[in-house]
Amino acid sequence: MARDTLELMDAWGPEKVVCVSDRRTGMRGVLVIDNTARGMGKGGTRMSPDLDVEEVARLARTMTWKWAACDLFHGGAKAGILGDPTAPGKEGVLRAFARALANEVPGEYVFGLDMGLSEEDAAVFVDELRDRGVAVGLPASLGGLPYDRLGLTGFGVAEAVDAAARELDLPLHGARVTVQGFGAVGQAVAERLVALGAVVVAVSTARGSVTDPDGLDIARLVAARDEYGEDCVLHCGGGTDTETALTADCDILVPAAREDLIGEEVATRTTARLVVEAANLPTTPAAKRVLFERGIMVVPDFIANAGGIVAAAHSMEARRSPFTVDPGTVREMISERMRANTAQVVRESLTRALAPHDTARALAEERVRAAMRARGQCPDR
C-alpha cells in the first residue's frame, strides 16, 4: 500500500474500502466504492502485478467524475486484483475474489472490465456467484455486450478527438497522430481515426515503439497484435524504446496505456497541439501544468474515455434482461455524448482560459455536490 488508507479520504469519499485475500489461491484484492450520491458504485475491475490501494482509489474517484460528467446515474467505484493476469491459476484467483466480495456484489458493485481482464473473465464471475447480474462486459453468447472486444471505449475516444480538433480548427484529415498503447482501446482509436482521415505516425506498447512519418499500416499492426501481442511493434519494424512514440513529431497525442506515463519531459518535448487521454490518469499534474502553459489542449480522461461507461450503463440496465443490447444503438449514443461533452469542455476552457481538467472537474463536481446536498450531505469544497 502506497499510503495509509485514511489519507485517501476527503469530503467526496471513498465511502467504503474492502481489502480481501485468500490463502489457498494467493488472491489479494481491493474494492473501493468512492461516492454513490448519484447511484450505485460502478467501475471496471483490473488485475496487475503492481496494483495497490491508492491506485484503485484514484481510479474510483475518476469514475465518480466520469459518471457525473456524462450525466449518467451511477457512482464511482473500482476493484483490483494484485497479480499477473497471464499467470497460471488466474481463474482460481478470480473465483476467490468473487466469493470474497459476495456481500458487496451485486448489491453495491458490479464487476466490469479493465486492464488484465477479458469478457471470459467476466463470465467466470457470473459462474462463480451464479448470478448473471454480477458483471457486465460478458460474451455475446451469454447475452452480454462485449464492449472491450467491440472497441466501444476507443471508438468514443476517437469521436472526442474529432470533436476537439474541430473546436481547435485543426483539420483531422491528414492530421498526424501518435497512439501510446495498443491494447483494445488504442487499437480501436487508431482504426477509427484512420477511417476519419487521420494518419497514425507512431504507436507504442510496453515492448517498444514503431514510427513512420508517412503513416503506419494499422491493419498490419492489428494483424501482428493478434499474433504477437505487445511484440507487434517489433514485428512491424519498430524498436524496444517505448519512449520514441511519445516524443514523435505529431499533431495529436493519444495516451492509451497506464497512468502517469506523460511526465514533464514529454509535455515539454511534444509537438502535439492536442492531447486526448484515452487511458485513466495518464498525465501527471506537473505535465498538465506544462501542457496548459504551452497552450496545448488536453481532453481529460473522464471526458474522453467515457464511451466505455456509456456501454456499461446500457449493460447495467440489460444485464438480467432476456433481450440483448444493440451495439449500433450504443455507438450512436457514445458518439453523441462524447462529441457534445468534449466540445463543451474545450469551448469553456478556451473561453475562460482555464485548464481543461479544471473545467471538466468543475462540471462533474457540481453535479455530484447537488446529489449529495439532496441526500443531506455537503462536501466542504
N, C-alpha and C positions, 0 to 999 in steps of 0.2 A: 504494500500500500504506500503510495507516494506521500500522502499527508494523512493526518488524523481525520477520521470521517466527520467529526464535529466541525472541522474547519471548512467543510464543503457546504455547510448550511447557511442560508441567508433568508431574507424575508419571503422569497419566492418558493423555496424548498431546499433540498428534497423532503418530501413528506414521509418517505419510507425507504430504507436501505436494508436489503436482505442478503446476507452472505451465507452461502451454503457449501457443503462439502460432502464427499462420500469416500470412505476409506477403501472400499473394495475396488472401485474404478479409478481412484485418484482424482475424481472430479472436484474442481473448485470453481465457484462461480458467484455472481452477484446480480441482483435485480435492484435497480434504482427507479423508484416512482417519484418523479420530480414535482409535478404540480397537476392536480386534477380539477382545478376550478372550472375548466371548460369541458370536462368529460373524463372518461376512464383513461388511465395511462396507457399509451400505445407508442411503441418504438421497436426498432429491429433488435435482433439477438445476434451477437457476434462471437467469434471464437478466435483467439490469437494467443501466441506463446508468451507475450509480454504484457498482457492486459492487467490493469489494476482498477481499484475502486474509483479513483479520481477520474480516469479516462471515461469510465461508464457514466459517472455523474455529470461530467461535462457534456457528453453526448445526450444524456437525458434532458439536460437544460436546453440544448439545441433543439430537441424535439418539442419542448414547450413552446419555444418561439416559432418553430416551423408550423405547427398546427395552427397557432394563432394568426400568423402572417397569412396563411392560406384561408383563414376564416372557416376552418373545419373543426368540428366539435369533439375533439379528443384532447387528452392531457399528455404532457411529456413523460416519457419513461424509456428505459433502455435496459437490456440484460446482456451479460457477457460471461463467457466461459474461458478460463485460463487453460490453454493447451494448443497443441499443434493440430490444425484441422485436417492435415494429411496423414497423421499418425494412425497406426492400427488401434482398434478399440474405440474409435470415435462414437460408434453407435451406442455402446455401453455408457459412455460419458453423457451423451445426450439424454438417454433414458434416465440416468441417475439425476441429472439436472431437472428434468421434467417432474420426476417424483418429488424432489426436494422443494419444488415451488408449487405443489398441488394446492396449497392453501391460498395462494395468490392468483393462480391461473385456472380458469379464465375470468374469475370474478373481478380481479383488479388489473390484470395484464394479460395480453395475448401475444404469443410468440410470433415474431416476424423474421425476415431475412436480412442479414447484414454480412459483413466480411467473414468469410470462412464457413458460411452455411449455405445450403442449396435447398431447392424445393423438396428434394428427397429427405433432407434432414427435417424439414417442417412436417413431413409425413410421419417421421419417427416420433415426434412429439405427440401427434394425433393418435398414433397407435398405442403409445405408452399410457396415455391418460384416457384412452377410449372415448374421446370426445372430439368431434370434428371442429368444434368451436374454439379450440385452444391455440390454433395457429392460422396465419394467413400466408399466402405465397405458396400454397400447395400445388402439386402437379395437376394438370388439366384432367388427368384420369380420375382424380378424386374430386372433381368439380371445382377446383381452385383456379385462381388467376395467377399463373407463374410469372409475376411482373419482372422478376430478375432476368429470366430467360427471354422474355419478350422485350427487354431493354427499355421499359417504360420510364425508369428514372433518367437514363441517358437521353432518351427522346425529349423529355421535359427540359433537361439542361440545354440541349441544342435549341429548343424553342426560346429559352431565356437568352441564349447568345444572340439569336437573330433579333429579338426584341430590343436588347440593349444596344446592339450595333446600329439599329435604326435610329434610336434616340441620340446616338453619338454621331450620326451622319457618317458612319463607317460602312461602306458597301460590303455586304457579306460575300457577294460573288467575287471570287478571286482573292479574298482575304486569306492571309497565311495564319494557320492555326497550329498551336502545339497542344498535344494531349498528354498530360503526365499521368501515367497509369492506364493500363489497357485491359482491365477486367471487364465485367459485364457492363458497367456504366461507361467506362472510357471507350469501349468498342462501339456502343450504341451512339455515343456522342459523335465519334468520328464518322460513322456511317451516315448519320442524319445530316451532319454539316456538309459532307461531300455532296449529298443529294441536294442541299440548298445552295451549292455552288462554291463553297469554300475549298481551300487547298490545305490539306494537313501536311505540314512540313516536318514535324517531329513527333515521335511517340516514345515513351519510356515505360519500363516495367521495373520491378525490383531487381531484375537481372541485367539491365542495361538500357541503352537508348539507340534509336536509329533516326537519322535525319536525311532530308533531301530537299534543298531549296526549291526544286521544281515540283515537289509534291510526291508523297508516298503512295504506293499502291495499297490502299486499305483492304481491298478484297484479298490480296496476297497475305497481308498481315493477319487477317481474320483466319484464313485457312491455316497459317502457321501456328496461330494461337490454339486452334482446335487440336493440332497435332503435338505441339511442343510446350504449350502453356506459356509461362512468362519468358521462356527462352525464345519466343517467337521473334523478338527484335534481333537476336543474334543470328537467326536463320534467314533474316532479310537484310543482311549487310551491315548491321549495327555493331556497336562495341559494348564493353562492360561498364563504361562510365555512365552511371544513372543520372548525373547532373547535366549532361550535354543537352538534353531536350529542354530542361528548364531555362537555359540561357540561350537557346537557339533564336535566331532572328525571326520574329513573328509579329503579327498584329493582334492576335488574340491568344491568351494563355488559359488553358482549362486544366487545373489540378484535379485529378480524379482518382487519387490514391488515398494515402493516410493523412492524419492530422499533422500540423506543424512542419510541413516539408518546404514551405516557402518562407524563408527567413530574410533578414535584411540584405544579404548579399544578392540573392536572386531578385529581390524587389528593386535593388539599386541597378542591376545589370539588365533586366528585361527590357526589350524594345516594345513590348505589347502596349497597346492603348487600352485594352480591355482584358480584365481577368474575371473569369466566371467560375465560381467554386463548386465543382461537381462533387468533391469529397466533403466530408464533415470536418470543419476546423482545420483546413489545410494551410492557412496563413497565420503566422504568429502576429501578436499585437504590434510588435515593433515593425514588422514588414508592412502591416496595414497602414501605419503612420507614414512610412516611406512612400508607399504607392499613392496615398492621398496627396502628400506634398508634391509628388511628381505629376499630379493631375491624371493619374491612371484610374479609371473607373473599375471598381470591384463589385460584382454582384454577389452578395453574401450567400453562404451555403444554404441557410434556411429559407432562402427565396429560390435559388437556382436549382437545387436538387430535390425540391418538394414534389416532383412528379411521382416518385415512389409512394409518397403518403396519400396522394390523390387515389392511386390504385389501391393502396391499403385500406383507405376509407370505404371504397366500393366493396372490397373483400370482407371487411368487417361486417358490413350490413348483410352480405350474402353468404356468410360462412356456414350457416345452418339451413340455407335455402336449397330447395331441390333444383333451382334454376341457376345456370352458370352466368358469369358476368361477361358481357360482350366487350372484348378488347378494343374494338373500334370506338365504342361509346366512351370508354375510358380515355383513349388517346385524344379524342375531341375535347374532353373536359381538361385534360392535362395541358394541352396546347392553349386553351382559352385562359386558364388560371396562370400558367407560367408567364405568358406574354403580358397579361394585364398587370400582374404583381411586379414583374421586372420593370416594365415601363414606368409604373408609378414610383418605384424606389429610385430609379435613375433620374427621372424628372425632378423629384423632390430634392434629391441630393445635389443636383446641379443648381436648382433654383435657390436653395438655402445655403449653398456652399458648405454642406455638412457631409461628413464621411458616410458612405452608403450603408455601412454596418450600423451606424448610429441611427440613420434614417429608418432603416428596416426594423431595428430593435425597438425604437420608439413606437412604431405602429403595432408591433406584436405585444409590447408591454402594456399599452393602453387597453388592448382587448382582454388580456389576462387580468389586469387590475380591475376592470369593470366587472368581470366574472367573480373575482374574489370579494369585491365590495358587496355584490348581490348575495354572497354567502356569509356576510358578516365578518370578512377578513379584509385587512387593508395593509398591503406591503408598505414598508417605511421609506420607500424611494420610488 
